[in-house]
Amino acid sequence: MSRPATGSLEERVTELEVRLTYQDRLIAELNEVVIELRGEVLRLAAKTRRVEQELEVGASNDPANGPPPHY
């Protein structure tokens, strides 16, 4: 015997609600990961800029980069 249409509809709605709740939670968790990774990318980019600046300053102050002593 088949179930009444309302029971089937209620089960489908309940299943959709469960899935929506799961997806909402998953999206919130993924958003937190994205926020953490963005912060890490920004920190690494700043560190890379500092290292590049230090290398530029070091290279310009390095006597090995100047003219040879016989000039």
C-alpha positions as a Markdown table, in Angstrom:
| # | Residue | x | y | z |
|---|---|---|---|---|
| 1 | Met | 0.0 | 0.0 | 0.0 |
| 2 | Ser | 1.4 | 3.5 | -0.9 |
| 3 | Arg | 1.8 | 6.2 | 1.6 |
| 4 | Pro | -0.5 | 9.2 | 1.6 |
| 5 | Ala | 0.9 | 12.1 | -0.4 |
| 6 | Thr | 1.1 | 14.4 | 2.7 |
| 7 | Gly | 3.4 | 11.9 | 4.4 |
| 8 | Ser | 5.7 | 11.6 | 1.5 |
| 9 | Leu | 5.7 | 15.4 | 1.1 |
| 10 | Glu | 6.5 | 15.8 | 4.8 |
| 11 | Glu | 9.4 | 13.4 | 4.6 |
| 12 | Arg | 10.8 | 15.2 | 1.5 |
| 13 | Val | 10.5 | 18.6 | 3.3 |
| 14 | Thr | 12.2 | 17.1 | 6.4 |
| 15 | Glu | 15.0 | 15.7 | 4.3 |
| 16 | Leu | 15.4 | 19.1 | 2.6 |
| 17 | Glu | 15.5 | 20.8 | 5.9 |
| 18 | Val | 18.2 | 18.4 | 7.2 |
| 19 | Arg | 20.3 | 18.9 | 4.1 |
| 20 | Leu | 19.9 | 22.7 | 4.3 |
| 21 | Thr | 21.0 | 22.7 | 7.9 |
| 22 | Tyr | 24.0 | 20.6 | 7.1 |
| 23 | Gln | 24.9 | 22.8 | 4.1 |
| 24 | Asp | 24.5 | 26.0 | 6.3 |
| 25 | Arg | 26.9 | 24.5 | 8.8 |
| 26 | Leu | 29.4 | 23.4 | 6.2 |
| 27 | Ile | 29.3 | 26.9 | 4.5 |
| 28 | Ala | 30.0 | 28.5 | 7.9 |
| 29 | Glu | 33.0 | 26.2 | 8.5 |
| 30 | Leu | 34.4 | 26.7 | 5.0 |
| 31 | Asn | 34.0 | 30.5 | 5.5 |
| 32 | Glu | 36.1 | 30.3 | 8.7 |
| 33 | Val | 38.8 | 28.4 | 6.7 |
| 34 | Val | 38.8 | 31.0 | 4.0 |
| 35 | Ile | 39.1 | 33.8 | 6.5 |
| 36 | Glu | 42.1 | 32.0 | 8.2 |
| 37 | Leu | 43.8 | 31.3 | 4.9 |
| 38 | Arg | 43.3 | 34.9 | 3.7 |
| 39 | Gly | 45.0 | 36.1 | 6.9 |
| 40 | Glu | 47.9 | 33.7 | 6.3 |
| 41 | Val | 48.2 | 34.9 | 2.7 |
| 42 | Leu | 48.4 | 38.5 | 3.8 |
| 43 | Arg | 51.0 | 37.7 | 6.4 |
| 44 | Leu | 53.1 | 35.8 | 3.9 |
| 45 | Ala | 52.8 | 38.6 | 1.3 |
| 46 | Ala | 54.0 | 41.1 | 3.8 |
| 47 | Lys | 56.9 | 38.9 | 4.8 |
| 48 | Thr | 57.8 | 38.4 | 1.2 |
| 49 | Arg | 57.8 | 42.2 | 0.6 |
| 50 | Arg | 60.1 | 42.7 | 3.7 |
| 51 | Val | 62.5 | 40.0 | 2.5 |
| 52 | Glu | 62.6 | 41.5 | -1.0 |
| 53 | Gln | 63.3 | 44.9 | 0.4 |
| 54 | Glu | 66.1 | 43.5 | 2.6 |
| 55 | Leu | 67.6 | 41.8 | -0.3 |
| 56 | Glu | 67.5 | 45.0 | -2.4 |
| 57 | Val | 69.1 | 47.0 | 0.4 |
| 58 | Gly | 71.7 | 44.3 | 1.0 |
| 59 | Ala | 72.5 | 44.0 | -2.7 |
| 60 | Ser | 73.0 | 47.7 | -3.1 |
| 61 | Asn | 75.3 | 47.9 | -0.1 |
| 62 | Asp | 77.3 | 44.8 | -1.0 |
| 63 | Pro | 80.8 | 45.8 | -2.2 |
| 64 | Ala | 80.9 | 42.8 | -4.5 |
| 65 | Asn | 78.2 | 44.6 | -6.6 |
| 66 | Gly | 80.3 | 47.7 | -7.0 |
| 67 | Pro | 83.1 | 48.3 | -9.6 |
| 68 | Pro | 86.2 | 46.2 | -9.3 |
| 69 | Pro | 89.0 | 47.7 | -7.2 |
| 70 | His | 91.2 | 48.6 | -10.1 |
| 71 | Tyr | 88.8 | 51.2 | -11.4 |
